[in-house]
Amino acid sequence: MIEHGHVPVLLDEVIETLDPQPGDVIVDCTLGRGGHALALAKRVGPEGLIIGLDRDAENLAYAGERLETSGTPTMLIHDSFVSAARHLRAMDRKVDIVLADLGVSSNQLDDAQRGFGFQEDAPLDMRLDQDGGESVMTLLAGIEEGELAELIRTYGEDPYAAAIARKVVLERQTRPITTTGQLSRLVREAYGPRARSSRLHPATRTFMALRIALNEEIAALETLLDLIGRGCETAGSGGWLNPGARIGIISFHSLEDRPVKQAFAELDRRGLAARIIRGMIRPTEAELQANPRSRSAKLRAVRVTPPATEQPG
């Protein structure tokens, strides 16, 4: 049983790279079960502030209870991180550290009833926010075949996307697609004999693609990166980031890592932020042994460059 349902990845590396100081204001964009936030809270102390956002109300409440033990003031926001800057402006707070650990939490993956996995037969849901929005079940009931194929091809990078979409459309002509087991079977059938030689379970890419599309994860990340860029431009002149603020983003696949890499490189090129680390940080062998789910994690980080000051003539 994993403690608290989720092991925070690259925890030591996050602390070392983002270097939390007493009194810092920290925004954890993906609070999850609170593992990263709790470690950061212990470093910033009672003079600091943790602002945590999450779309999963259950995780948000759980993390809030954990953070109460730290003695650090905490503000919890049940919302997507795309709204972070708006909430901060309403609070009139400026931030010293921003952390985003993308993807889903282990407890979400392990809860069969959430529908993220296919190890057990369960309802096809996959919503990060259980309080609203349509499920994958609803999505698959109405999406056109060509659009579904493009979705799986784009977000899952699956070479058999067209065949999978065809299987889904044929199946729903006779009965609705309502469970993870049913969808997993359709994907295996689309793969045919190639399913036996596939390195990954054939359904892995399709499930990931549907989850990303349903929750608009890439669009949300692009919005966050735009907000960070604007914050860097206005640091020290009314923006939501303090000069010298540290920003760290943990990604788990190329669709996430690529835009983060490009955005941070552009900020560096424009002199708005400097990369704290060249390239990325990956899990150590010890972490991989302790937590195999960390294997694809990548941490990239930048520091907001203080605005140039005019020198006296």
C-alpha positions, -999 to +999 in steps of 0.1 A: +000+000+000+015+033-011+015+058+018-012+085+012-021+068-021+006+087-041+044+090-040+056+124-051+082+120-078+116+137-078+108+151-044+144+158-033+152+172-067+122+196-065+133+209-031+169+213-041+161+230-075+133+253-063+152+262-031+122+272-009+131+299+017+113+309+049+084+332+041+081+322+004+047+321-013+043+289-032+017+279-058+013+241-062-007+240-095-015+203-091-018+197-054-028+160-056-023+143-023+000+171-010+033+153-010+054+180-028+034+208-010+041+193+025+078+191+019+078+227+006+057+239+035+082+226+060+109+248+044+089+281+041+075+278+076+047+298+093+058+330+076+052+314+042+020+305+023+010+274+003-016+280-024-028+246-038-050+241-068-066+208-079-095+197-101-101+167-078-121+178-048-113+146-029-075+150-034-077+187-025-094+180+008-070+151+017-040+173+009-055+201+030-057+179+060-020+169+056-009+204+052-026+215+084+001+195+103+029+217+088+020+249+106+023+268+073-008+288+062-026+272+033-052+282+008-070+255-012-086+262-046-109+237-063-101+247-099-078+241-128-044+257-127-053+277-158-071+300-133-041+304-110-032+339-121-068+351-118-071+338-082-037+353-073-047+387-086-079+385-065-058+377-034-033+404-043-005+379-038+028+376-056+045+342-059+081+330-052+077+294-064+054+277-089+053+239-092+032+218-116+034+180-114+014+171-146-007+140-153-028+120-128-021+109-092-014+072-084-046+071-063-066+082-093-050+055-114-055+029-087-092+036-082-108+014-108-141+033-106-124+064-120-119+046-153-083+057-160-070+021-162-079-012-177-066-037-152-102-041-138-135-037-157-151-004-145-172+024-159-155+046-185-152+079-167-116+095-167-128+129-155-102+146-133-130+167-119-158+144-107-182+173-101-189+181-137-183+176-174-188+146-197-172+112-193-152+092-218-184+071-221-203+101-234-174+112-256-172+078-274-210+078-279-209+108-302-175+115-316-170+110-354-147+082-365-122+105-382-120+128-352-115+099-328-087+085-350-070+119-350-074+122-313-058+088-306-030+095-332-023+130-318-025+124-280-016+087-279+008+086-309-007+052-317+000+039-352-032+019-352-054+049-344-076+045-375-082+008-369-091+015-332-115+042-342-132+019-367-136-008-341-152+017-317-177+030-343-187-005-353-192-016-317-214+013-308-237+005-337-249-025-317-243-015-281-229+015-262-193+014-250-195+018-213-166+000-195-129+000-195-128-037-202-150-033-233-128-005-247-096-025-239-109-055-258-117-033-288-082-020-289-067-054-287-089-066-316-078-036-336-042-046-330-049-082-340-019-105-338+004-075-332-010-072-297+011-102-286+043-085-295+035-050-283+059-037-257+031-018-240-004-031-234-022-022-266-048-001-248-022+021-230-019+048-257-056+049-264-065+054-227-039+081-223-051+099-254-088+098-243-078+111-208-057+139-222-084+150-246-113+147-222-096+168-196-080+192-221-046+186-205-024+200-233-046+231-237-044+237-200-006+233-200-003+257-229-024+282-210-002+278-179+029+284-199+014+315-214+005+328-179+041+320-168+054+340-197+033+370-190+042+367-153+079+368-162+073+399-184+056+418-156+077+405-126+084+435-104+058+457-121+025+445-110+026+409-123+018+378-103+054+365-101+081+380-080+115+387-095+137+357-088+107+334-086+115+297-094+092+277-116+094+239-119+073+216-141+073+178-140+061+161-172+056+125-181+055+123-219+067+141-249+034+159-255+039+176-221+077+179-221+080+194-255+060+226-249+076+231-215+111+228-230+103+252-258+086+278-235+115+277-210+141+281-238+122+310-252+120+328-218+158+322-215+164+335-250+144+367-242+162+372-209+130+369-189+141+338-171+172+317-167+172+279-167+182+267-132+192+234-148+204+227-183+182+201-198+161+181-174+164+161-142+153+124-143+147+100-114+177+082-098+180+045-100+170+043-063+138+062-070+130+040-100+134+009-078+111+024-051+086+039-074+085+024-110+058+049-120+084+077-118+103+062-148+091+088-173+092+119-151+112+149-162+118+181-142+126+214-159+130+246-140+137+283-146+143+314-124+125+347-132+151+373-141+149+405-121+140+434-144+170+456-155+175+488-135+187+520-151+222+530-140+227+566-129+243+587-156 
